[in-house]
Amino acid sequence: MPKTITCLLAMIGLGLAAIGSPAAAEDGVIRIGMTLRMIVENGLKYGDLTYKELDAVNQAGGINGHKVQVTLLDDECNAQKGVANTNRFIEQDKVHLIIGSICSSVTLPMVDLTARAQVPQITPTATARTITEKGSAWIFRNSASERYFAAVHAKYLSENAGKKVAYLFTTDAAGISFVEAYKKFMKDTYAVDPLFSAQQQETDVDFRSNLLNIKSLAPDVLALAGQSDAISRILTQALEVGIPRKVARVSASAASNAPVPETAGDAVIGLIFSAAFVCTDPRPEAQAFVNMVREKYQVRCPDHDWAQAYETVQIVKAALAKANLKLTDASLAEDRTAIRDALAQIRAFQGVVPGKINFCPDPTPQCRDGNRTPILVQYTKGGKDYEMKQLATVTFDPDFGLKK
């Protein structure tokens, strides 16, 4: 069956407002546009979760008596589709708030559009540091920036594996940000240059040539980055070309997605990655969330995409409840500003992820990078029944990693 038809049927099955004519701009209604990566089963499921969490408020009487109308679109982690979705939300659907995207490469061009139109935007999981360094007063990030993630990797691995690092990454924006931050930390802290560095296309299927070069240099650490498919390929091919397991493998937050251990199998064992949430978190609120996802979606170990999407919705509901909204056609700009200001007032929000979320009014990374607590995790078993352990949890100062 053609992919477009498959995705369409899947969305119709979820009952999402993703296809058809734009919704009418009805007075008294809070309109939210969401654009997420839903080309895989996992994405379809957490898309459904976020939609239903927002739609559920209507069954409870709405937010301050106002109904919430949600339009959910799939951007497939494609920047052009994300831009098209954003333009639709702004120009046709007249939304008050945009949630998305999951991918940094999609979120980055969206920030320019929402800033120009003055529409508040919050991303659940995009980690590229440049998202909040653009200086937009309209963007908020629920996820931890790569400027925090890479420092956790670099410090831990420098102390426990070594400082000879080979980098192999793709054109994925979050992966590039991860590698750049890792390199900068090594240079600034230890005056160490990369042992090797190469970039390939996200869609490449063969990484062996670069991996053979890396093998010949005998690195202490192989830092790899991309989306889940690329990470799985690099891990598998690294073993195929004979890079020994004693060489530490480390990756960015995309490695937390279930398709990585499921596809790579035992090649994933030992891989260290950064995340904002791990399903083995013993806190009661975390385990309640894990059990809810298992029961409703039959997902054994929801990753940080699930947790951050869910938490983003809770933050949005809290902000909407505080915003003084008129919700008329004439008040659209005023209402968008009120929602932005309410998001900027979120302080010490504790949800299912370990770190507390803090925003403030200034259009700076210090104010808009809400989560400053990345987790370092290692896979101990691959395949469908993959297992992992938590190595470290660190909370950073708001200005860590920024230029002085």
N, C-alpha and C positions, 0 to 999 in steps of 0.2 A: 504494500500500500504506500502511495507517495507520502513523504514526510509531512507536507502541508496538510493533507487530509487527516493523517494520524493525529497531529497536534490539534487540529480543529475539533475532531471527535473527542479527544481527551478533555479539551476545555469545556465543550458542551456538556460532557459527562459530569464535570465538576460544578456546573451551573454558574459559571463565571460570566461577568459582563465584559467579554473580551472580543466579541465579533458583532458587527452590525452597525447601525446608525448611532451617532453620538447621543448620549443621554440629554434630555432637556434640562436646561438650567433652571431648576425649580426653586422658588423662594422657600426659605425656612429649612433647607437641606444642606448638610455639610458634604461637599463633594471631594472625594479622594481618588487620585489616580495612582495605580501601582504598576510598575514595569519591572519584571523579574526574569531571570533565566529559567525557563521551564521546559527545555528541550529534552531533559532526562526525567525519569520517573521520580527521582528524589525531588527535583525542582517543582514538578507538578504537585507533589504532595505538600511541600511547605508553602507553595503558592495558595493551595486550598486552605491550609491552616491560617495563613495571614488574612485571607479574605473572610473566612468564617469568624475569626476573632473580632473583626471589625463589624461584620454584619450582625453578630450576636447582640450588639448593643441596642439594635432596633427592637429586639424581642423584649428587652428590659426597659423600654420607653425612650431609648435614644440617649444622647448626651445633652444634658440640660433641656430635655424635651425635644431636641432636634434629631431627625432621622439622619443616618449616615448612608451615603450612596457611594459605592465603591466600583471603580472600573479597573479590572485587572488585565494587563496585556503581557504577552511573552516577547521579550527582546532577543532571546536566543544567545545572549552575551555578544550581540552584534551591535556595534556603535551606531550604524545607520538606522537600524530598527529602533534602538533606544531613542535616538533623536526624533524619529518619526512619531513614536509613541508620546514623547514629551510635547512635541508641537501639537499633537491632537488634544492632549490633556489641557494645554494652555489656551489654545485658540478655539477649539470646538466644545470641549466638555466644560470649560470654565471652572476647573477644579480649584479648590482652596488650598490643597496640599498635595505634594507628590512624594511617594515612597519609592525609592529605587536609585540605582539598580543594584543587583547583586555584584556585578562585575565592575572593576575599576575602569576598564577600557570603555565601558558604556557610561558610567557615572561622570567621568571627566568632561565629555562634551555636553552632558545634560546640565552641568553646573553653570556653564555660560548662558544657556537658554533660560534657566530659572532665575538667574541674576538679572538678566535683561528684562524679563517679564515681571520680576518681583513676586515670585511664587515660592513659598517655603518648600524645601526639599530635605528629606532625611534618607540616608543610605543605611541599610541594615548591615552590610558586610564588606563593602568596598574598602580596601586598605591603602591604596596608593596615596602617599603623603601629599602629592600635589593637589588632591581634591580640596583640601582645606587651606592650602597655601595660595590659592587663587585670589583670596581676599573677598570672596562673596559673603554678603551679609545674610544670604538666604539658604546656605547649606549647613546641614548638621550631619555628623557621623556617629552612629551608634557603635561601630566596630573600632577596634584598636588600630591605630595607624601603623604602617610598616616601620616608622621611625622607632617605635617601641619594640615591635617584633624582632627586627634584625639585631638589635642590641642584645636581646636575651640570647639569641643563637650565638652571636659572635663571642660574647663573654664566656658563656658556658663551654663552647667547643674549644676556644683558645686555651682554657684552663684544663680541659679534660681530654682533648684529642690532639691539638696542635695548631700551628698558625700557618701552615702551608695549605692554602685554600684554592681549589680549582672551581670555577663557576661555569655552569652550562644552563642556559635559560632560553626562553622563547620570547615572542613578541607580546605576550600578555602583560598588560600595564602593571598589575600588582606584582608579577614576578620580576619585572624590571626594577620596580621600586624596592623590592626586597633585596635584590643583588646590589643595587647602588648603595643602599643603607648599610649593608654588610661590609662592602668594600670601604666605605667611608669610616666606619667604626674601626676596622682593622688598621687603616692608615693613621687615623687620628690617635688611636690608643696605643698601637704597637709599632707604628711606622713600617707596616708590612704591605707590600704590593701583592696583587693577585699572582698566584703561581701560573694560572691559565684562565682565560675568559673567552667564551664564545656564545654567540646568540644564533638561534635557528627559528624558523617559522613555527607558529603554534600548531599548524597542521602537519608538520613533518612526521614521518613514521620511522626514520632511520637516524639515530644519533651516534652510530658506532664509530665513525671516523673521528669525531671529536673525543669520544670516550677512549679510543685507543691512544690518542695524544695525551690525554689525562693520565692514563695508566702508565705511560712511559716516564712521567714526571714524578711518580710516587707521592701523591698528595697525602696530607693528613685528613683533609676534609673535602668532600664533594658537595658543593652547594648547588642545588638544582631547583628550577622554578618554571612554572607554567600552569596551565589548567590541568585537571585530573588526568586526562588521557596522556598528555605529554609527560607528566611525572611518572606515570606507570611505565611508559615505554623506556624512559631513561633508567629507571631502577632495574628493569628486567635486562636491558641491553648492557648495563654496567657489569652485571654478573656474567653475561655471555662473553664479553671481551676479556674477562679475567681480572677486573678490579677487585681486590680482596675485600672481604667484609670488615677487616680491621680499619679500612678507610671509612671514617664516619660519614654518613649520608644525612643531609639536612635540607629542608625545604620550607617554603612559605606556607601560609594558612590554607591554600587550596589542597594541600596534602591531607587535610583533616576530612575531606569528603569521602564518603564510603566507597565510591568506585575505585579509589586508589588502592586500598588493601585488597578489595575484592578482585580487581583486575591483575594487579602485580603478584598476588599470592605471597609465597614466602620470600620473594625478592624485597618485600616491604619491611621485613624484620630488621630492626635497628634504626629505621628512618626516624629522625627527629624532626618535628615540625612545630610551628607556632599555631596557637588557636586562642579563641576567647572562651571556649567551653569544651569540656570533655564529659562524656556520658557517665563516667565512673565517679564524677563529683559527688561526694557523700552528703552534701548539704540537703536538708529536707526539701527545700524549694526546688532544687535541681532534680532530685529523684522524683518528685511529684510531676515535674514536667516530662522527664524521660518516660515515666509510666503512662502518662496521658498520650504521648506520641505513639508508644508501643501499642496501646489499646486501640487508638483510632486509626492508625496508619500502618500498623504492622512493621514498623521500623525498629530493629533491635537496639541500635545505638545512634540516636539522633546526634548529628555533628553540630558544629557551631553555626552553620548556616541556619539550621532549624532554630537554635536557641536565640540567635540574634534577630531573626525575622520575628519571632514571637515577642521578644523583648521590645523591639521597635514599635510594634503595635501597642504594647502596654504604655510606652512613653507617649505615643501619639494620643491615646485616649486620655492620659493624665493632662497633657497640654490642652487638648480641646475642652476639657472640663473647666479649665481655668480661663480660657479665652472669652472675652466679651464680644460675641458675634451677633451681627444684625441679620446676615444671610438674606439680603435682597440683591437684586441685579445691580443696583446703584452702589451697594456697599462692598462689592467684590474686592477691590483693592484694599479697602480698610480692613476687611476680614482676613485677608491674606497676611497683612501686617500684624494683626492681633495674634494670629496663630504662630507666626515667626517669633514674636515677643514672648509668647507663652512657652514655646520650646526653649528659648534662651533662659528661662527662669527655672528649668529643671535642675535640681540639686540633689546629690547623693541618692540618686534613684537606684535602689537595690532590687534587681530582678533575678532571673535564673542564671545569668553569667556571674562569675565571681566578683568582677570589678564593679564599683559604683559608678553610675553615669552622671557626669557633671557638664552642663553647658553654661554659657554666659553670653552677654550681648555683643561683645566685640567680634568683628569678622576675622578672627585669627585662629590658627591651629590650637592655640592654648585654650580657646573658648569653644571650639567646634569639634575637637577630637574628644568625644565624650567618654570613651572607655580607655583608661590608662593602665590596665592590668592584663597583659598577655600571659598565656600559659605555655610552657614548654612540655611537649608530650613525645613519647617514643612508642613505636609499634613493637610488640613482642610476639605477634602471630599474625599471619596474613590469611587471605581467603574470606569466605562469607562469614565465618565465625571469628573474625579478626579480634585481637586484643591489644591493649595499650596500657601504658602507665604514665602517670604525671611525674615530670622531673622537677619542675620549678614553677612558681607563680611570683611575679614581680610587679609592683605598682610603681610607676615612674612619675617624676615631677611633670607638670603640664608643658614646660618649655624644653624638655629633654630632646636632644637631637636637632634643635633648630639653630640656625646661624645666629651668632651673637651680634 
